[in-house]
Amino acid sequence: PAARSTRTIVISGVPAGLLQDDVMADILTIHFQMSRNNGGDVEEVTYPTQNKGVAYITFEDQEVVENVLSKDQHLLQDKRLPRLYPLSVTRCCQHVSSSLINLTV
C-alpha cells in the first residue's frame, strides 16, 4: 500500500468546541466516506490534534485523496451541527510549515 503520508489529508475549519471530540470525529468520518463528497474508505481520523480546528484523515486508498482534493468545496453538514461549515482540505506533507498552520486558524 502507498505510504501513510500520501493517503492522508489535512482538514482545517473543523468547528471546535461545539460537540464532543469523538462525535466530531464520527461526523468527519461520515463526510469523507460519502461518494457525493468524492470520499472513500477511511482508515483513521485523527481529531483533535494540537492545532485547534484541524483534523487528519487517512484513507485506505491513495486515489481517494486525489478525488477528495479535486472537489471544489467541502461543507460539513450534520443534524447535530447548527449550520454548514466549510472545510479546507489539503494534502498531508511530512513537514507542514508552522506559518501555513497559523494562517488557517
MOHUZI-V738901 format. One record per run of one state. SS is the DSSP state (2 for helix, 1 for strand, 0 for the rest). FROM is the first residue (numbers start at 1). LEN is the number of residues. If there is no record, write none. Layout:
ss->[SS & SS]
from->[FROM & FROM]
len->[LEN & LEN]
This chain:
ss->[0 & 2 & 1 & 0 & 2 & 0 & 2 & 0 & 1 & 0 & 1 & 0 & 2 & 0 & 1 & 0 & 1 & 0 & 2 & 0]
from->[1 & 4 & 8 & 13 & 21 & 34 & 35 & 38 & 42 & 47 & 54 & 60 & 62 & 71 & 74 & 77 & 85 & 92 & 98 & 105]
len->[3 & 4 & 5 & 8 & 13 & 1 & 3 & 4 & 5 & 7 & 6 & 2 & 9 & 3 & 3 & 8 & 7 & 6 & 7 & 1]
